[in-house]
Structure formats: C-alpha cells, structure tokens
C-alpha cells in the first residue's frame, strides 16, 4: 500500500502545475465553507447573547419580535410608549426583583441614544450572564453625563471628557440637534459584541431635560430653556419605551407575564427574551441556508474541476497506465492509484483551506468586530465543521473514482498500440 501511495504522490508531483489549480480551487471552497459555517455559528451566538439574565422585556402591546428589535437591537421604533406610572406599578409587583426602564428615540451621529437609570450597569447582562465593564471612566451620575459603547468610542475617537451633542430622532442626519445642552463623556464601556457597543447611554432625567423646550419633535417657537436652568424643573419621565425586568423567582415568570398582559391601565405585553430571540432568528436566519447552499455549490464546482483535470490527463497517461499493467499491476491497482491521487489532491486542498480559514479569522476578526460588531474567535472545530471537512474529503475521494473507473476500462492493447 505504501508503494502505491508513493507512486500516486510522484505521479501527482509530475503534473503538479496542472493539479495546483485544482488544489487551489478545493482550498478556496474549503475556506468558504468553513468561513460561512464559523460566521453562521458566531453570528447566532452573538445574536443569542445580546441580552441574558433578564427574565422579561415589557413594552406596549405589539409583536414580540418588534418589541425585541427596538428594545435590545435598537432597530425600528415602538408603536406606543409605557407610562411611568405603569413602570412603577411593575416595580412594585411582589414577584419583581428589579426593573430597568429604557427610553429611545434620539441619536448621535448615527448611533442610538439610550436613556436609562444607573441600575442598567448593575443588572444588564449579555453572553453567559457577563456584566458590563467600563474600560475607562465611570457610569453617569450627573445630569449631562454620557457613557458610550466601545464601537462609538473607537469609530468617533471619543475619550473621557469629550463634549458631545445629541440629535432628535434616529439616523445619521442631525437635522434637529440639542446643541444648547451638550453632554460630557464620563465612561467608555468595554466591547461586548452586542448592540451596547453602538449605543450612547444617558440618564432618564437627561432625556427629559433636553426635551423640556420641545414639542411634537421640534423646538417650541420662542421658548429656550438654558442647560443651567433645567434642574429647576421636574425631570421625572412621563413615559419610557420599554423595561427590562428581573424576577425574584424565575418560576413566577408566567404569572408576572400574565399580570402584565392583563394590566388594566394600558395595553402592555411581556416577552421572554430567549423565546423572542428564537422567533427572530427563524426570520433573519433564512439567509444562512442560502450562504451554505452557495458554499456547497462552490465545493461541487471544485470537485468537478478535479474530475475534469484527471479525465483530461487520462488520455496522455494511457501509455503510462498500460506500462504499469504490463509489468504486473492489476486493474484494481490502477483504480486504486488514480483514486489515491485524487484523495491526495483533495486532502492537500482541504488542509490548505483550513489554514486559510484560521489565518482569515485571526486577521479579519478585529476588522469584522469594529465594522459589523461580529466577534469571531479561534476555537476547536464544531461538530458541523468536522462534518463539512469529512464530507469534502469523502466527496473528493468519490470524485476521483470516476477517472479510475474509466482507466479500469482501458484495454492493455489500446494503451500500447501506436497512435497515428
């Protein structure tokens, strides 16, 4: 067997320039398959880890997916707000341990602004119940303090002490700025790989302060309240967008959820973050199947290229194969020789593709995290990745059998006869 492997290796080496193109195509298909699988796996992990340790998300009655989108991912807008009275009633429920209100609607240079309470930094969790950590500075405490996410700080070059102004509404066009009430960056959060990285955090009272002289999304004509005078007013929020809720006992989650859904003062709903995340993934995760299908087609084309290259060179090798048979090689040996040659090319291509995938993750991970918030990590291959590698190796070996079967059918006389 070792002699057969040696012959197959030397035969492939003699045609190394031709087979190199096939090897490269197999390597690229392996790289694409593993890359798509790793991105899919990490994307789902990042997606599922956007919020953890929160038992319920409460908001105005709407779809569970929509509530999750605007409260956790800062996408879209609420159909209605939740009154502050309802938030207080929720916090007073006997089964509720803590409530973190969230107020959205403003932005800063395309990044969402989230108004909340200092308890947000204490109770919010992501990933495997990991707490938020400040890489510099402290949480907001004064009225016009702001804490920015890692991506906001990195993209805009912000550090503690930087003055910023917020804009009314979402989007990158700051058509209506609260320029008369600037904020000071007092903290920068460590990177989390979640929407927190792309968020500017301020206090709920600060959100009320910057809108004292606004009505209907525009400044009041002829009314201007300077920043130094806003503390004279009652800055208790009138309503919020949503609230994160932690329970004293998780066994009470359904009873609290039912209490929220039957709350008499206004229509509210409470969703379980894990259930809502699964529902949302079924909607947005459809594209992953298309990516995997595209990668599989690339792999199929690469294997078809392997078959084509071996078949194209088969006529040139008929004399070589006939000589092998003339010196005693059986038809089974010829079949095995070509199958081994294809297997060697496939194995080398897969190994090169794995190396390219490892280097790609190591080099592109910082860029993907900074540009798209997608954190890729070098880790042990998953079961799906092992299955893909095994499928590629098996497919390459099976693809190489086709030229072997054709060689098997070549007759010894045909191989040795002169061609005119």
Secondary structure per residue as TSV (DSSP state, phi and psi in degrees):
chain	resnum	aa	ss	phi	psi
A	1	X	-	360.0	-40.4
A	2	X	H	-64.5	-34.9
A	3	X	H	-66.2	-38.4
A	4	X	H	-65.9	-39.8
A	5	X	H	-63.9	-40.3
A	6	X	H	-63.2	-42.4
A	7	X	H	-63.8	-43.0
A	8	X	H	-62.9	-40.6
A	9	X	H	-64.6	-45.2
A	10	X	H	-67.4	-35.3
A	11	X	H	-65.0	-43.3
A	12	X	H	-66.2	-36.7
A	13	X	H	-65.9	-35.9
A	14	X	H	-64.7	-25.0
A	15	X	T	-114.5	36.8
A	16	X	H	-64.2	-35.0
A	17	X	H	-69.7	-36.0
A	18	X	H	-70.7	-45.7
A	19	X	H	-73.0	-20.3
A	20	X	H	-61.3	-38.2
A	21	X	H	-64.1	-42.0
A	22	X	H	-65.0	-42.5
A	23	X	H	-59.5	-42.6
A	24	X	H	-65.5	-39.1
A	25	X	H	-66.4	-38.1
A	26	X	H	-66.2	-39.8
A	27	X	H	-62.2	-42.7
A	28	X	H	-65.6	-39.9
A	29	X	H	-66.9	-37.7
A	30	X	H	-63.9	-44.8
A	31	X	H	-59.7	-43.0
A	32	X	H	-67.1	-44.4
A	33	X	H	-62.7	-47.6
A	34	X	H	-67.6	-38.4
A	35	X	H	-63.6	-45.1
A	36	X	H	-65.1	-41.0
A	37	X	H	-65.4	-40.9
A	38	X	H	-68.6	-42.1
A	39	X	H	-62.7	-41.6
A	40	X	H	-61.5	-45.0
A	41	X	H	-64.8	-47.2
A	42	X	H	-69.1	-36.0
A	43	X	H	-63.0	-42.7
A	44	X	H	-67.5	-39.2
A	45	X	H	-64.3	-45.7
A	46	X	H	-62.7	-40.2
A	47	X	H	-62.3	-46.5
A	48	X	H	-72.1	-22.2
A	49	X	T	-94.4	9.1
A	50	X	S	-61.6	-31.7
A	51	X	S	-147.9	134.4
A	52	X	B	-147.8	161.1
A	53	X	S	77.8	0.7
A	54	X	-	-104.5	126.3
A	55	X	-	-82.8	-35.3
A	56	X	E	-144.7	148.8
A	57	X	E	-116.0	122.4
A	58	X	E	-109.9	135.3
A	59	X	E	-156.8	-176.2
A	60	X	E	-64.2	152.4
A	61	X	S	-64.6	118.9
A	62	X	S	-160.2	-163.4
A	63	X	-	-76.7	147.9
A	64	X	H	-63.0	-36.9
A	65	X	H	-66.2	-42.6
A	66	X	H	-64.7	-41.3
A	67	X	H	-60.7	-42.2
A	68	X	H	-66.4	-40.2
A	69	X	H	-61.4	-48.2
A	70	X	H	-83.3	-25.9
A	71	X	H	-83.9	-32.8
A	72	X	H	-105.7	-43.9
A	73	X	S	-98.3	-1.5
A	74	X	-	58.6	35.8
A	75	X	-	-113.7	130.5
A	76	X	S	80.9	-166.8
A	77	X	-	-142.1	155.7
A	78	X	-	-73.2	144.4
A	79	X	S	-70.3	-28.0
A	80	X	S	-157.7	164.2
A	81	X	-	-100.0	172.0
A	82	X	E	-108.3	128.2
A	83	X	E	-67.4	152.8
A	84	X	H	-66.3	-30.0
A	85	X	H	-62.0	-39.4
A	86	X	H	-68.5	-37.0
A	87	X	H	-63.0	-42.5
A	88	X	H	-65.6	-39.6
A	89	X	H	-64.3	-39.1
A	90	X	H	-64.0	-43.7
A	91	X	H	-64.5	-27.9
A	92	X	T	-84.3	-6.0
A	93	X	S	-62.3	140.7
A	94	X	T	-65.4	-23.6
A	95	X	T	-91.7	-6.0
A	96	X	E	-93.1	131.4
A	97	X	E	-91.1	-46.6
A	98	X	E	-150.2	154.0
A	99	X	E	-133.3	129.7
A	100	X	E	-116.5	103.8
A	101	X	E	-73.7	148.2
A	102	X	E	-127.1	134.5
A	103	X	B	-129.8	122.5
A	104	X	-	-119.8	170.4
A	105	X	-	139.8	-27.9
A	106	X	E	-101.1	173.0
A	107	X	E	-149.7	170.1
A	108	X	E	-142.1	106.6
A	109	X	T	50.4	44.8
A	110	X	T	91.0	-10.2
A	111	X	E	-97.4	143.4
A	112	X	E	-70.4	146.0
A	113	X	E	-106.6	126.1
A	114	X	E	-114.9	119.8
A	115	X	E	-96.7	130.8
A	116	X	E	-153.5	-166.6
A	117	X	-	-108.9	163.1
A	118	X	T	-58.2	-22.5
A	119	X	H	-64.8	-17.1
A	120	X	H	-57.0	-43.7
A	121	X	H	-72.0	-17.8
A	122	X	H	-88.2	-39.2
A	123	X	H	-104.9	-22.7
A	124	X	-	-68.2	135.0
A	125	X	E	-130.9	152.8
A	126	X	E	-140.5	169.7
A	127	X	T	58.5	-132.4
A	128	X	T	-90.8	63.3
A	129	X	T	55.2	41.2
A	130	X	E	-84.9	134.6
A	131	X	E	-80.0	161.0
A	132	X	-	-71.5	138.9
A	133	X	-	-126.4	136.1
A	134	X	E	-89.1	123.5
A	135	X	E	-80.4	-19.3
A	136	X	E	-159.4	152.0
A	137	X	E	83.4	-152.5
A	138	X	-	-148.7	167.1
A	139	X	-	-66.6	160.8
A	140	X	-	-68.6	143.8
A	141	X	-	-135.9	-37.3
A	142	X	S	-84.5	167.1
A	143	X	T	-59.3	-47.2
A	144	X	T	-106.1	41.2
A	145	X	E	-90.9	150.7
A	146	X	E	-139.1	143.0
A	147	X	E	-118.7	124.2
A	148	X	E	-105.8	151.2
A	149	X	-	-73.9	166.2
A	150	X	H	-61.7	-40.8
A	151	X	H	-70.2	-36.6
A	152	X	H	-60.8	-46.9
A	153	X	H	-65.1	-41.6
A	154	X	H	-71.4	-41.9
A	155	X	H	-72.4	-36.6
A	156	X	H	-99.6	-3.0
A	157	X	T	69.9	35.9
A	158	X	-	-88.5	144.6
A	159	X	-	-136.8	170.5
A	160	X	T	-58.4	133.0
A	161	X	T	101.7	-11.1
A	162	X	-	-72.5	137.2
A	163	X	E	-90.0	133.2
A	164	X	E	-135.6	157.0
A	165	X	-	-122.5	147.3
A	166	X	-	-100.5	159.2
A	167	X	E	-118.6	146.6
A	168	X	E	-77.0	131.4
A	169	X	S	87.2	172.2
A	170	X	S	-99.6	167.2
A	171	X	S	108.6	174.5
A	172	X	S	-90.9	-14.5
A	173	X	-	-87.1	108.1
A	174	X	-	-86.0	74.7
A	175	X	S	-79.9	-24.1
A	176	X	S	-133.8	86.5
A	177	X	B	-89.6	149.4
A	178	X	-	-90.5	59.7
A	179	X	T	-67.8	-22.8
A	180	X	T	-80.5	-5.8
A	181	X	S	-131.6	77.1
A	182	X	-	-73.2	153.8
A	183	X	E	-109.4	158.0
A	184	X	E	-114.0	128.0
A	185	X	E	-71.5	117.8
A	186	X	E	-110.9	-7.8
A	187	X	E	-158.7	149.8
A	188	X	E	-126.7	123.2
A	189	X	E	-77.6	147.9
A	190	X	-	-69.1	155.5
A	191	X	-	-67.0	138.0
A	192	X	-	-119.5	-17.4
A	193	X	S	74.6	18.5
A	194	X	S	-124.6	175.6
A	195	X	G	-58.9	-15.8
A	196	X	G	-57.8	-34.0
A	197	X	G	-63.7	-24.8
A	198	X	G	-108.9	31.5
A	199	X	E	-129.3	142.8
A	200	X	E	-102.5	124.3
A	201	X	E	-105.3	130.7
A	202	X	E	-134.2	172.5
A	203	X	E	-79.6	154.9
A	204	X	H	-61.1	-38.8
A	205	X	H	-66.3	-29.7
A	206	X	H	-68.3	-37.1
A	207	X	H	-62.3	-39.8
A	208	X	H	-67.3	-38.8
A	209	X	H	-63.7	-41.8
A	210	X	H	-75.9	-11.3
A	211	X	T	-110.5	12.4
A	212	X	T	-60.6	-40.3
A	213	X	T	-103.3	29.3
A	214	X	E	-119.7	151.6
A	215	X	E	-151.8	133.5
A	216	X	T	61.6	30.2
A	217	X	T	80.2	14.6
A	218	X	E	-145.5	153.7
A	219	X	E	-62.9	143.8
A	220	X	-	-68.4	130.6
A	221	X	T	-61.3	126.7
A	222	X	T	76.7	4.7
A	223	X	-	-114.6	127.2
A	224	X	-	-143.2	113.3
A	225	X	-	-105.7	111.4
A	226	X	-	-62.7	156.2
A	227	X	G	-60.4	-34.4
A	228	X	G	-74.5	-9.6
A	229	X	G	-106.1	-7.0
A	230	X	G	-67.4	-23.8
A	231	X	G	-68.5	-14.1
A	232	X	G	-74.7	-15.6
A	233	X	S	-97.2	161.1
A	234	X	-	-76.7	113.4
A	235	X	-	-100.6	18.8
A	236	X	-	-67.0	128.7
A	237	X	-	-64.8	145.1
A	238	X	S	-86.2	-32.6
A	239	X	E	-156.8	165.6
A	240	X	E	-134.0	169.7
A	241	X	S	-80.6	-44.0
A	242	X	E	-162.0	-179.9
A	243	X	E	-148.5	138.7
A	244	X	E	-91.7	136.9
A	245	X	E	-127.4	132.1
A	246	X	E	-113.3	138.5
A	247	X	E	-103.7	154.9
A	248	X	S	-69.8	-33.3
A	249	X	-	-141.5	122.0
A	250	X	G	-65.0	-18.7
A	251	X	G	-66.0	-18.0
A	252	X	G	-91.5	9.1
A	253	X	H	-61.4	-39.9
A	254	X	H	-75.1	-32.7
A	255	X	H	-69.3	-39.8
A	256	X	H	-67.7	-39.0
A	257	X	H	-61.9	-40.1
A	258	X	H	-68.4	-37.7
A	259	X	H	-62.0	-40.9
A	260	X	H	-65.7	-44.3
A	261	X	H	-67.9	-22.3
A	262	X	T	-106.9	15.3
A	263	X	-	-60.4	126.0
A	264	X	S	-77.7	-24.8
A	265	X	S	-77.7	-28.1
A	266	X	S	-160.9	155.4
A	267	X	-	-74.7	116.9
A	268	X	E	-127.2	165.5
A	269	X	E	-145.3	152.9
A	270	X	E	-128.3	131.3
A	271	X	E	-120.1	149.2
A	272	X	-	-82.8	123.7
A	273	X	H	-56.1	-41.2
A	274	X	H	-63.9	-43.0
A	275	X	H	-65.5	-43.9
A	276	X	H	-65.2	-37.4
A	277	X	H	-63.3	-41.1
A	278	X	H	-63.5	-41.5
A	279	X	H	-63.2	-42.9
A	280	X	H	-67.1	-37.1
A	281	X	H	-65.9	-33.9
A	282	X	H	-64.1	-25.0
A	283	X	H	-84.0	-51.8
A	284	X	H	-85.5	-12.6
A	285	X	T	-86.1	3.3
A	286	X	H	-63.6	-34.8
A	287	X	H	-62.7	-24.9
A	288	X	H	-65.0	-35.2
A	289	X	H	-65.7	-37.8
A	290	X	H	-65.8	-39.5
A	291	X	H	-64.0	-43.9
A	292	X	H	-64.4	-38.2
A	293	X	H	-64.2	-42.0
A	294	X	H	-62.7	-42.2
A	295	X	H	-64.2	-41.0
A	296	X	H	-63.5	-37.7
A	297	X	H	-65.1	-39.8
A	298	X	H	-61.9	-42.9
A	299	X	H	-63.2	-39.2
A	300	X	H	-64.0	-41.4
A	301	X	H	-63.4	-39.7
A	302	X	H	-64.2	-42.6
A	303	X	H	-68.3	-35.3
A	304	X	H	-63.7	-35.8
A	305	X	H	-63.3	-38.3
A	306	X	H	-61.4	-46.3
A	307	X	H	-61.2	-42.4
A	308	X	H	-63.8	-43.1
A	309	X	H	-64.1	-44.1
A	310	X	H	-67.8	-40.2
A	311	X	H	-66.1	-39.8
A	312	X	H	-64.0	-35.0
A	313	X	T	-86.9	-2.2
A	314	X	T	-68.4	-40.5
A	315	X	G	-61.8	-37.8
A	316	X	G	-69.3	-20.6
A	317	X	G	-103.3	5.3
A	318	X	H	-61.6	-38.4
A	319	X	H	-67.7	-39.3
A	320	X	H	-62.2	-43.0
A	321	X	H	-69.0	-36.5
A	322	X	H	-66.1	-37.8
A	323	X	H	-63.6	-41.1
A	324	X	H	-60.1	-41.8
A	325	X	H	-70.5	-31.7
A	326	X	H	-68.5	-29.5
A	327	X	T	-91.4	7.9
A	328	X	T	120.0	-3.3
A	329	X	-	-71.6	130.2
A	330	X	-	-79.4	167.4
A	331	X	H	-60.7	-33.4
A	332	X	H	-64.7	-37.4
A	333	X	H	-66.2	-39.9
A	334	X	H	-64.5	-42.9
A	335	X	H	-61.2	-44.9
A	336	X	H	-65.8	-35.7
A	337	X	H	-61.6	-48.0
A	338	X	H	-69.7	-35.2
A	339	X	H	-65.7	-40.4
A	340	X	H	-64.9	-40.3
A	341	X	H	-61.0	-44.2
A	342	X	H	-65.3	-37.9
A	343	X	H	-65.4	-38.8
A	344	X	H	-63.8	-46.4
A	345	X	H	-61.2	-42.9
A	346	X	H	-64.3	-43.6
A	347	X	H	-62.4	-45.3
A	348	X	H	-64.4	-39.6
A	349	X	H	-64.2	-41.7
A	350	X	H	-65.8	-43.0
A	351	X	H	-62.2	-41.3
A	352	X	H	-64.8	-39.0
A	353	X	H	-64.4	-38.7
A	354	X	H	-63.4	-43.6
A	355	X	H	-61.7	-42.2
A	356	X	H	-63.0	-38.8
A	357	X	H	-65.7	-42.3
A	358	X	H	-63.3	-46.8
A	359	X	H	-64.4	-38.9
A	360	X	H	-62.4	-43.7
A	361	X	H	-65.0	-43.4
A	362	X	H	-63.9	-39.0
A	363	X	H	-85.3	-36.4
A	364	X	H	-91.5	-14.9
A	365	X	H	-56.1	-47.1
A	366	X	H	-61.5	-39.0
A	367	X	H	-68.4	-43.2
A	368	X	H	-63.5	-36.2
A	369	X	H	-70.5	-39.7
A	370	X	H	-74.6	-34.5
A	371	X	H	-88.6	-37.0
A	372	X	H	-123.4	-0.7
A	373	X	-	69.4	19.8
A	374	X	-	-101.0	115.1
A	375	X	-	-95.0	115.4
A	376	X	-	-104.0	139.3
A	377	X	-	-127.4	142.1
A	378	X	-	-78.3	122.1
A	379	X	-	-152.1	176.9
A	380	X	-	-61.1	142.7
A	381	X	-	-58.4	142.6
A	382	X	-	-78.4	171.3
A	383	X	H	-61.5	-38.1
A	384	X	H	-64.0	-39.2
A	385	X	H	-67.8	-40.8
A	386	X	H	-61.1	-41.1
A	387	X	H	-63.5	-39.4
A	388	X	H	-64.7	-43.5
A	389	X	H	-62.6	-44.0
A	390	X	H	-63.0	-40.1
A	391	X	H	-64.6	-39.7
A	392	X	H	-64.3	-45.6
A	393	X	H	-63.7	-44.1
A	394	X	H	-65.2	-41.8
A	395	X	H	-64.7	-39.8
A	396	X	H	-63.8	-39.7
A	397	X	H	-68.3	-42.4
A	398	X	H	-65.4	-37.2
A	399	X	H	-64.9	-32.2
A	400	X	H	-76.3	-11.9
A	401	X	H	-72.1	-28.2
A	402	X	H	-60.9	-50.9
A	403	X	H	-61.3	-33.6
A	404	X	H	-64.4	-39.9
A	405	X	H	-64.5	-38.8
A	406	X	H	-65.8	-42.2
A	407	X	H	-63.9	-34.8
A	408	X	H	-59.8	-32.6
A	409	X	H	-84.2	-11.5
A	410	X	-	-69.1	135.4
A	411	X	-	-87.0	154.2
A	412	X	H	-64.2	-40.3
A	413	X	H	-64.3	-39.1
A	414	X	H	-65.6	-34.6
A	415	X	H	-73.0	-32.3
A	416	X	H	-93.8	-14.5
A	417	X	S	-71.3	140.3
A	418	X	-	-66.0	144.6
A	419	X	-	-106.4	124.6
A	420	X	-	-105.7	360.0
